[in-house]
Amino acid sequence: MTNEMMEVLGLVEEMLKEKEKTVNVPHYYKKNGKLLRRSYDDTVYTERYKELFYGQEIRSKKVFKCCECGCMKDYFSLESWQCDFEAGSFICHDCYEKEMGEDL
């Protein structure tokens, strides 16, 4: 595994740890003068999680080569649960969808 891959996986690990700090906050609103609670809560993510998930720090690094199509992909373009990062075996979303066909 290359240093760039290890760097990206380190950032992904940090992102997942930050996601654990996510909190759900009750949301209230007024209707006909009564204070009512919305049926679902507001989700509040940490700033670092949002930086990692939405920013270019992870997305801009196309360091994983798909074993099926040979294209370089970023972490979010992988079918990560099927990748063996230790062995260097990666599969992208597109190839996984083609492989699964209508079973998906």
C-alpha positions as CSV (number, residue, x, y, z in Angstrom):
1,M,0.0,0.0,0.0
2,T,1.4,3.4,-1.0
3,N,1.9,6.3,1.4
4,E,-0.9,8.2,-0.4
5,M,-3.3,5.4,0.2
6,M,-2.3,5.2,3.8
7,E,-2.8,8.9,4.1
8,V,-6.3,8.8,2.6
9,L,-7.3,5.8,4.8
10,G,-6.0,7.7,7.8
11,L,-8.3,10.7,6.9
12,V,-11.2,8.3,6.4
13,E,-10.6,6.8,9.8
14,E,-10.5,10.3,11.3
15,M,-13.8,11.1,9.5
16,L,-15.5,8.0,10.9
17,K,-14.3,8.9,14.4
18,E,-15.8,12.4,13.9
19,K,-19.1,10.9,12.7
20,E,-19.4,9.1,16.1
21,K,-19.6,12.6,17.7
22,T,-22.7,13.4,15.7
23,V,-25.7,14.4,17.9
24,N,-29.4,14.5,17.2
25,V,-31.1,17.6,18.6
26,P,-34.9,17.9,19.0
27,H,-36.5,20.4,16.7
28,Y,-39.6,22.3,17.9
29,Y,-42.0,24.5,15.9
30,K,-45.1,26.5,16.7
31,K,-48.4,25.7,15.2
32,N,-51.6,27.5,16.3
33,G,-49.7,29.0,19.2
34,K,-48.7,25.5,20.5
35,L,-45.1,24.4,20.7
36,L,-44.8,21.0,18.9
37,R,-41.8,18.7,18.4
38,R,-41.0,17.6,14.9
39,S,-41.2,13.9,14.4
40,Y,-37.5,13.7,13.4
41,D,-34.6,15.5,15.0
42,D,-31.9,17.8,13.5
43,T,-28.6,16.0,12.9
44,V,-25.6,18.1,14.0
45,Y,-22.2,17.0,12.6
46,T,-18.8,18.3,13.8
47,E,-17.1,20.9,11.6
48,R,-14.2,18.5,11.0
49,Y,-16.5,15.7,9.8
50,K,-18.1,18.1,7.3
51,E,-14.6,19.3,6.2
52,L,-13.6,15.7,5.5
53,F,-16.9,14.4,4.0
54,Y,-17.7,17.4,1.8
55,G,-14.2,18.8,1.2
56,Q,-11.5,17.9,-1.3
57,E,-9.1,16.5,1.2
58,I,-10.2,12.9,0.5
59,R,-12.1,13.3,-2.7
60,S,-9.3,14.9,-4.7
61,K,-6.9,12.0,-4.2
62,K,-7.5,9.3,-6.8
63,V,-5.0,6.8,-5.5
64,F,-7.0,3.5,-5.7
65,K,-6.9,1.5,-9.0
66,C,-10.0,-0.5,-9.6
67,C,-9.1,-4.2,-10.3
68,E,-11.9,-4.5,-12.8
69,C,-11.7,-1.4,-15.1
70,G,-8.2,-0.2,-14.2
71,C,-9.4,3.4,-13.5
72,M,-8.0,5.5,-10.7
73,K,-10.7,6.3,-8.1
74,D,-11.0,8.3,-4.9
75,Y,-12.2,6.6,-1.7
76,F,-15.8,7.7,-2.1
77,S,-15.9,6.1,-5.6
78,L,-15.1,2.7,-4.2
79,E,-17.4,-0.1,-3.0
80,S,-15.4,0.1,0.2
81,W,-17.1,-2.8,2.0
82,Q,-15.9,-5.1,-0.8
83,C,-12.3,-3.8,-1.0
84,D,-9.5,-5.6,0.7
85,F,-7.3,-2.6,1.5
86,E,-4.5,-4.8,3.0
87,A,-4.2,-6.9,-0.1
88,G,-4.6,-3.9,-2.5
89,S,-7.8,-5.2,-4.1
90,F,-10.2,-2.4,-4.9
91,I,-13.6,-2.3,-6.8
92,C,-15.4,0.8,-7.8
93,H,-19.1,1.5,-7.7
94,D,-19.5,1.3,-11.4
95,C,-17.9,-2.1,-11.8
96,Y,-19.9,-3.4,-8.8
97,E,-23.1,-2.3,-10.4
98,K,-22.2,-3.9,-13.7
99,E,-21.3,-7.1,-11.9
100,M,-24.6,-7.2,-9.9
101,G,-26.7,-6.3,-12.8
102,E,-30.4,-6.5,-12.0
103,D,-29.8,-8.1,-8.7
104,L,-28.8,-4.7,-7.3
